[in-house]
């Protein structure tokens, strides 16, 4: 009474082997290097050479190749750049902690403190000795 289906259904999923898959560790490496690259761009714009060099070392370690560096000037006020760098360092810290990358986490925390001090904001690490 019914004719059998002769074609493949459009609702079937593709074979998993057709798509590249990355491990959680690889995904976190990509995220962390992206956050650090954004932090590097702001750090270079602020003219913080030694700090930029340390960030570039971490990016090179994660990516296996050194990052391309150029200071794309945005004409933003230094205070705004420090706040942006603080936020980017915070994102990098979260990902570094998630992947248990001590070196990147320490660097990110140091950059957060440095940018918070430069922007005049208070961070939790500066509150520890305030009792």
ChimeraX attribute file (.defattr): number of C-alpha atoms within 10 A of each C-alpha:
attribute: neighborCount
match mode: 1-to-1
recipient: residues
	/A:1	3
	/A:2	4
	/A:3	5
	/A:4	6
	/A:5	7
	/A:6	6
	/A:7	6
	/A:8	7
	/A:9	8
	/A:10	7
	/A:11	6
	/A:12	7
	/A:13	7
	/A:14	9
	/A:15	7
	/A:16	8
	/A:17	7
	/A:18	7
	/A:19	8
	/A:20	6
	/A:21	10
	/A:22	9
	/A:23	8
	/A:24	10
	/A:25	11
	/A:26	13
	/A:27	13
	/A:28	17
	/A:29	20
	/A:30	16
	/A:31	16
	/A:32	26
	/A:33	25
	/A:34	17
	/A:35	21
	/A:36	27
	/A:37	22
	/A:38	17
	/A:39	27
	/A:40	29
	/A:41	21
	/A:42	24
	/A:43	25
	/A:44	20
	/A:45	20
	/A:46	19
	/A:47	12
	/A:48	12
	/A:49	13
	/A:50	11
	/A:51	16
	/A:52	21
	/A:53	15
	/A:54	14
	/A:55	24
	/A:56	23
	/A:57	16
	/A:58	20
	/A:59	24
	/A:60	14
	/A:61	13
	/A:62	18
	/A:63	15
	/A:64	10
	/A:65	11
	/A:66	13
	/A:67	16
	/A:68	9
	/A:69	13
	/A:70	10
	/A:71	13
	/A:72	10
	/A:73	11
	/A:74	9
	/A:75	8
	/A:76	10
	/A:77	9
	/A:78	14
	/A:79	15
	/A:80	11
	/A:81	21
	/A:82	24
	/A:83	18
	/A:84	18
	/A:85	26
	/A:86	28
	/A:87	18
	/A:88	22
	/A:89	27
	/A:90	20
	/A:91	19
	/A:92	27
	/A:93	26
	/A:94	15
	/A:95	21
	/A:96	23
	/A:97	15
	/A:98	13
	/A:99	18
	/A:100	11
	/A:101	14
	/A:102	12
	/A:103	11
	/A:104	26
	/A:105	21
	/A:106	14
	/A:107	20
	/A:108	26
	/A:109	18
	/A:110	16
	/A:111	24
	/A:112	25
	/A:113	21
	/A:114	16
	/A:115	23
	/A:116	20
	/A:117	15
	/A:118	15
	/A:119	17
	/A:120	12
	/A:121	13
	/A:122	11
	/A:123	14
	/A:124	8
	/A:125	11
	/A:126	12
	/A:127	9
	/A:128	8
	/A:129	7
	/A:130	6
	/A:131	4
